[in-house]
Amino acid sequence: MKRIYLAGPEVFLSDAVSIGDQKKKICEAYGFEGIFPLDNILELNEPSPQQNGLKIGRANEELIESCDIVIANMTPFRGASCDVGTAYEMGFGKALGKTVLAYSNNSDLFLKRNLDQLPNAKQVDEQTYVDGIGMTLENFGLIDNLMLDNAVSGPIELENVGVFYDQTDVYRNLRAFIRCLEQLKNDAKAA
């Protein structure tokens, strides 16, 4: 059974373990073993918080190394872009030759999300936008930074999830995640 590392900002949710368990059950229904970062059982007893943080990072790298596939939740997190830890995990997986799939519960393109968050940004010609200090904004029609989109082995699955009551609901919606698993199943059938 192929193992899938489940990257994303869900690890920061108050019910992170429950969300991880849901994703792992869905993986199992599709014939895969889901591996969630919080599956690591670590004793965080190092002398400093920094050492504990690095211990978690090394353990997550080992989990990625043990997997065949990475599925990353690229839903914007604390800004216009995806969670930086997730971005690192995508690149780490890609560098190891893993299949990397991704989804986002925000279908707005990276440029639009940046423009929404940068009130001093302006358009200087037909293709070019700059921020308030004159630095160019990426405008390639991609979901996130071009290097992240480039790390993905197939199309990025998109879902537009509105926020009604709880702003964290955008990280709990699993419809696009399921479509990533369907991509994997279809690719396996075609091979």
C-alpha positions as semicolon CSV with decimal commas, in nm:
position;residue;x (nm);y (nm);z (nm)
1;M;0,000;0,000;0,000
2;K;0,142;0,340;-0,099
3;R;0,194;0,591;0,179
4;I;0,083;0,954;0,149
5;Y;0,227;1,234;0,362
6;L;-0,058;1,474;0,443
7;A;0,098;1,822;0,446
8;G;-0,094;2,131;0,546
9;P;-0,183;2,388;0,808
10;E;-0,441;2,155;0,965
11;V;-0,175;2,071;1,225
12;F;-0,250;2,412;1,381
13;L;-0,625;2,351;1,423
14;S;-0,767;2,289;1,769
15;D;-0,898;1,954;1,640
16;A;-0,589;1,870;1,435
17;V;-0,574;1,504;1,539
18;S;-0,940;1,454;1,444
19;I;-0,888;1,616;1,101
20;G;-0,577;1,403;1,049
21;D;-0,775;1,090;1,139
22;Q;-1,051;1,186;0,892
23;K;-0,796;1,233;0,614
24;K;-0,628;0,901;0,696
25;K;-0,964;0,717;0,684
26;I;-1,040;0,871;0,346
27;C;-0,694;0,766;0,220
28;E;-0,761;0,411;0,339
29;A;-1,094;0,405;0,150
30;Y;-0,897;0,485;-0,167
31;G;-0,636;0,215;-0,099
32;F;-0,360;0,434;0,048
33;E;-0,207;0,479;0,390
34;G;-0,229;0,839;0,506
35;I;0,053;0,969;0,725
36;F;-0,022;1,286;0,924
37;P;0,260;1,498;1,073
38;L;0,113;1,456;1,422
39;D;0,154;1,078;1,387
40;N;0,507;1,140;1,514
41;I;0,522;1,044;1,881
42;L;0,796;1,267;2,013
43;E;0,918;1,350;2,357
44;L;0,978;1,722;2,341
45;N;1,220;1,738;2,630
46;E;1,512;1,919;2,471
47;P;1,677;2,201;2,671
48;S;1,528;2,476;2,452
49;P;1,211;2,539;2,248
50;Q;1,431;2,585;1,939
51;Q;1,576;2,235;1,977
52;N;1,227;2,091;2,021
53;G;1,111;2,271;1,706
54;L;1,403;2,136;1,505
55;K;1,334;1,787;1,642
56;I;0,979;1,811;1,504
57;G;1,113;1,929;1,167
58;R;1,357;1,637;1,139
59;A;1,085;1,389;1,237
60;N;0,853;1,530;0,968
61;E;1,131;1,498;0,708
62;E;1,170;1,132;0,809
63;L;0,796;1,081;0,763
64;I;0,814;1,235;0,414
65;E;1,111;1,012;0,327
66;S;0,904;0,708;0,432
67;C;0,618;0,802;0,198
68;D;0,564;0,763;-0,176
69;I;0,342;1,067;-0,224
70;V;0,282;1,409;-0,070
71;I;-0,063;1,569;-0,080
72;A;-0,040;1,932;0,029
73;N;-0,315;2,167;0,141
74;M;-0,212;2,494;-0,028
75;T;-0,505;2,694;0,110
76;P;-0,363;3,037;0,203
77;F;-0,252;3,051;0,564
78;R;-0,179;3,372;0,755
79;G;-0,131;3,566;0,432
80;A;-0,166;3,541;0,055
81;S;0,037;3,221;0,023
82;C;0,017;2,870;0,160
83;D;0,169;2,771;0,495
84;V;0,549;2,801;0,470
85;G;0,602;2,465;0,642
86;T;0,376;2,303;0,384
87;A;0,571;2,479;0,107
88;Y;0,894;2,334;0,246
89;E;0,741;1,986;0,267
90;M;0,629;2,011;-0,097
91;G;0,979;2,107;-0,210
92;F;1,138;1,840;0,009
93;G;0,910;1,576;-0,141
94;K;0,975;1,698;-0,496
95;A;1,353;1,693;-0,436
96;L;1,324;1,333;-0,316
97;G;1,141;1,238;-0,636
98;K;0,803;1,188;-0,468
99;T;0,474;1,249;-0,645
100;V;0,341;1,579;-0,508
101;L;-0,027;1,664;-0,542
102;A;-0,197;1,969;-0,398
103;Y;-0,528;2,137;-0,338
104;S;-0,654;2,473;-0,220
105;N;-0,986;2,574;-0,071
106;N;-0,939;2,923;-0,215
107;S;-0,957;2,936;-0,594
108;D;-0,836;3,296;-0,626
109;L;-0,510;3,330;-0,816
110;F;-0,195;3,435;-0,632
111;L;-0,194;3,782;-0,791
112;K;-0,550;3,857;-0,677
113;R;-0,478;3,742;-0,323
114;N;-0,168;3,963;-0,312
115;L;-0,357;4,262;-0,450
116;D;-0,631;4,208;-0,189
117;Q;-0,372;4,220;0,090
118;L;-0,151;4,499;-0,044
119;P;-0,358;4,820;-0,056
120;N;-0,068;5,022;-0,200
121;A;-0,008;4,785;-0,492
122;K;-0,062;4,925;-0,839
123;Q;-0,059;4,823;-1,202
124;V;0,226;4,981;-1,399
125;D;0,155;4,825;-1,739
126;E;-0,068;4,560;-1,894
127;Q;0,110;4,268;-1,720
128;T;0,305;4,424;-1,435
129;Y;0,196;4,504;-1,081
130;V;0,417;4,638;-0,803
131;D;0,371;4,664;-0,430
132;G;0,398;4,982;-0,223
133;I;0,779;4,976;-0,235
134;G;0,802;4,904;-0,608
135;M;0,871;4,529;-0,595
136;T;0,706;4,324;-0,870
137;L;0,416;4,092;-0,789
138;E;0,407;3,752;-0,958
139;N;0,151;3,750;-1,238
140;F;0,167;3,410;-1,404
141;G;-0,196;3,301;-1,361
142;L;-0,094;3,049;-1,094
143;I;-0,249;2,951;-0,762
144;D;0,060;3,037;-0,554
145;N;0,427;3,121;-0,596
146;L;0,550;2,975;-0,926
147;M;0,795;2,743;-0,750
148;L;0,514;2,585;-0,548
149;D;0,290;2,531;-0,849
150;N;0,597;2,387;-1,024
151;A;0,648;2,133;-0,742
152;V;0,307;1,976;-0,808
153;S;0,295;1,665;-1,028
154;G;-0,060;1,721;-1,156
155;P;-0,331;1,985;-1,162
156;I;-0,393;2,164;-0,833
157;E;-0,745;2,076;-0,720
158;L;-0,948;2,386;-0,629
159;E;-1,252;2,439;-0,412
160;N;-1,400;2,776;-0,324
161;V;-1,507;2,745;0,038
162;G;-1,697;3,036;0,184
163;V;-1,650;3,123;0,550
164;F;-1,979;3,149;0,735
165;Y;-1,926;3,090;1,106
166;D;-1,577;2,964;1,176
167;Q;-1,281;3,099;0,979
168;T;-1,099;2,769;1,026
169;D;-1,368;2,584;0,825
170;V;-1,169;2,661;0,511
171;Y;-0,903;2,418;0,637
172;R;-1,155;2,146;0,727
173;N;-1,323;2,110;0,386
174;L;-1,194;1,791;0,224
175;R;-1,367;1,788;-0,117
176;A;-1,057;1,900;-0,310
177;F;-0,840;1,664;-0,101
178;I;-1,064;1,376;-0,213
179;R;-1,019;1,483;-0,577
180;C;-0,641;1,449;-0,528
181;L;-0,697;1,089;-0,418
182;E;-0,919;1,034;-0,722
183;Q;-0,635;1,167;-0,941
184;L;-0,402;0,909;-0,787
185;K;-0,652;0,626;-0,839
186;N;-0,712;0,727;-1,201
187;D;-0,337;0,754;-1,267
188;A;-0,286;0,406;-1,118
189;K;-0,558;0,263;-1,344
190;A;-0,405;0,429;-1,652
191;A;-0,054;0,298;-1,576
